[in-house]
Amino acid sequence: MKESTETAAAPGRLPDVTAADCPSRLVLEHVTSRWGVLVLCVLLEETRRFSELRRLIGGVSEKMLAHTLQTLQRDGLVHREAYPVIPPRVEYSLTPLGVAAARQVAALTHWVEEHLPDVQAAWGSYDAAKQAGTA
C-alpha cells in the first residue's frame, strides 16, 4: 500500500476529511484502522515493548504490528525509543498528539463495548428480516 507523500492540505484550504484529495483522510485511516485503534488504546495505558503490544493485542501479526507502529510514528502519534543495550530494547509510547488521538478512539472503543449487546440484537433483527425477505 503506497501512501501519499503530501504533508498539508492545499494552500488556502482548510483540512476537510470529506474531500477526496485531503491528506487528513490518511491520518483518519491510520488512527481508525483496526490495529491503529488498538495500539493507541493499549499505549494510552502505559509505555510498552513490542512483545507486550503483540501479546496484549489479540490477533495482530508481527508484520502488521510493526507496520502500524511505523505508520503511527510517521504521523507523530507514537514515539519509538531504542536503548543501546544487549539484547536490544525498544519501547513505544504516545506523543502528546498521540495521547489526544488515543483518548478519542478510546472513547469510541468504550462505547462499542458498552453497546455491543444492542448491536448484536440489531444484527439478529436484521438477519431475521433479511431471511424473511422483508429487509
ZAMARGU-4260 file (C-alpha; in steps of 0.2 Angstrom, whole numbers, plus 5000, padded with zeros to 4 digits):
<rodrens>
0) 5000/5000/5000 | 5008/5016/4994 | 5004/5032/5004 | 5003/5049/4998 | 5019/5060/5002
5) 5008/5076/5004 | 5010/5084/5021 | 4997/5098/5021 | 4981/5102/5014 | 4981/5113/4998
10) 4987/5131/5001 | 4972/5142/5006 | 4961/5127/5010 | 4957/5120/5027 | 4959/5101/5030
15) 4942/5093/5025 | 4941/5074/5028 | 4927/5073/5016 | 4937/5079/5002 | 4944/5065/4992
20) 4961/5073/4990 | 4964/5079/5008 | 4978/5071/5017 | 4968/5071/5033 | 4960/5055/5026
25) 4976/5046/5028 | 4978/5051/5046 | 4960/5046/5049 | 4963/5029/5041 | 4978/5026/5051
30) 4970/5031/5068 | 4954/5022/5065 | 4961/5006/5057 | 4958/4990/5067 | 4976/4989/5073
35) 4979/5008/5074 | 4964/5010/5087 | 4970/4995/5097 | 4989/5001/5098 | 4983/5018/5103
40) 4972/5012/5117 | 4985/5000/5124 | 4998/5013/5123 | 4987/5025/5132 | 4988/5014/5147
45) 5007/5015/5148 | 5024/5013/5138 | 5026/4996/5130 | 5038/4985/5122 | 5034/4977/5105
50) 5032/4959/5113 | 5020/4967/5126 | 5010/4975/5112 | 5009/4959/5102 | 5003/4949/5117
55) 4990/4962/5123 | 4983/4965/5105 | 4975/4948/5101 | 4976/4943/5083 | 4989/4955/5077
60) 5003/4948/5067 | 5021/4954/5070 | 5021/4961/5052 | 5005/4971/5055 | 5010/4977/5072
65) 5027/4983/5065 | 5018/4992/5050 | 5005/5000/5062 | 5018/5006/5074 | 5029/5014/5060
70) 5014/5022/5052 | 5008/5030/5069 | 5026/5035/5072 | 5027/5044/5055 | 5010/5053/5059
75) 5018/5059/5075 | 5007/5049/5087 | 5019/5036/5093 | 5037/5038/5099 | 5050/5024/5097
80) 5064/5023/5110 | 5078/5011/5106 | 5090/5008/5121 | 5108/5004/5117 | 5109/4988/5127
85) 5111/4970/5123 | 5099/4962/5119 | 5092/4977/5111 | 5077/4985/5120 | 5064/4996/5111
90) 5049/5004/5119 | 5034/5013/5112 | 5024/5027/5119 | 5012/5040/5114 | 5017/5058/5110
95) 5006/5072/5116 | 4997/5072/5099 | 4995/5053/5101 | 4988/5054/5118 | 4975/5066/5112
100) 4970/5054/5097 | 4971/5039/5109 | 4958/5047/5121 | 4946/5050/5106 | 4947/5032/5100
105) 4947/5025/5117 | 4930/5034/5120 | 4924/5025/5104 | 4930/5008/5110 | 4921/5010/5127
110) 4905/5015/5118 | 4907/4999/5107 | 4910/4988/5122 | 4895/4996/5131 | 4883/4995/5117
115) 4888/4978/5110 | 4873/4969/5116 | 4862/4982/5107 | 4872/4980/5091 | 4871/4961/5092
120) 4852/4962/5095 | 4851/4973/5079 | 4861/4960/5069 | 4849/4947/5074 | 4834/4958/5069
125) 4842/4962/5053 | 4847/4945/5048 | 4830/4938/5053 | 4821/4951/5042 | 4833/4948/5028
130) 4830/4929/5029 | 4811/4933/5029 | 4813/4944/5014 | 4807/4960/5022 | 4824/4969/5024
</rodrens>
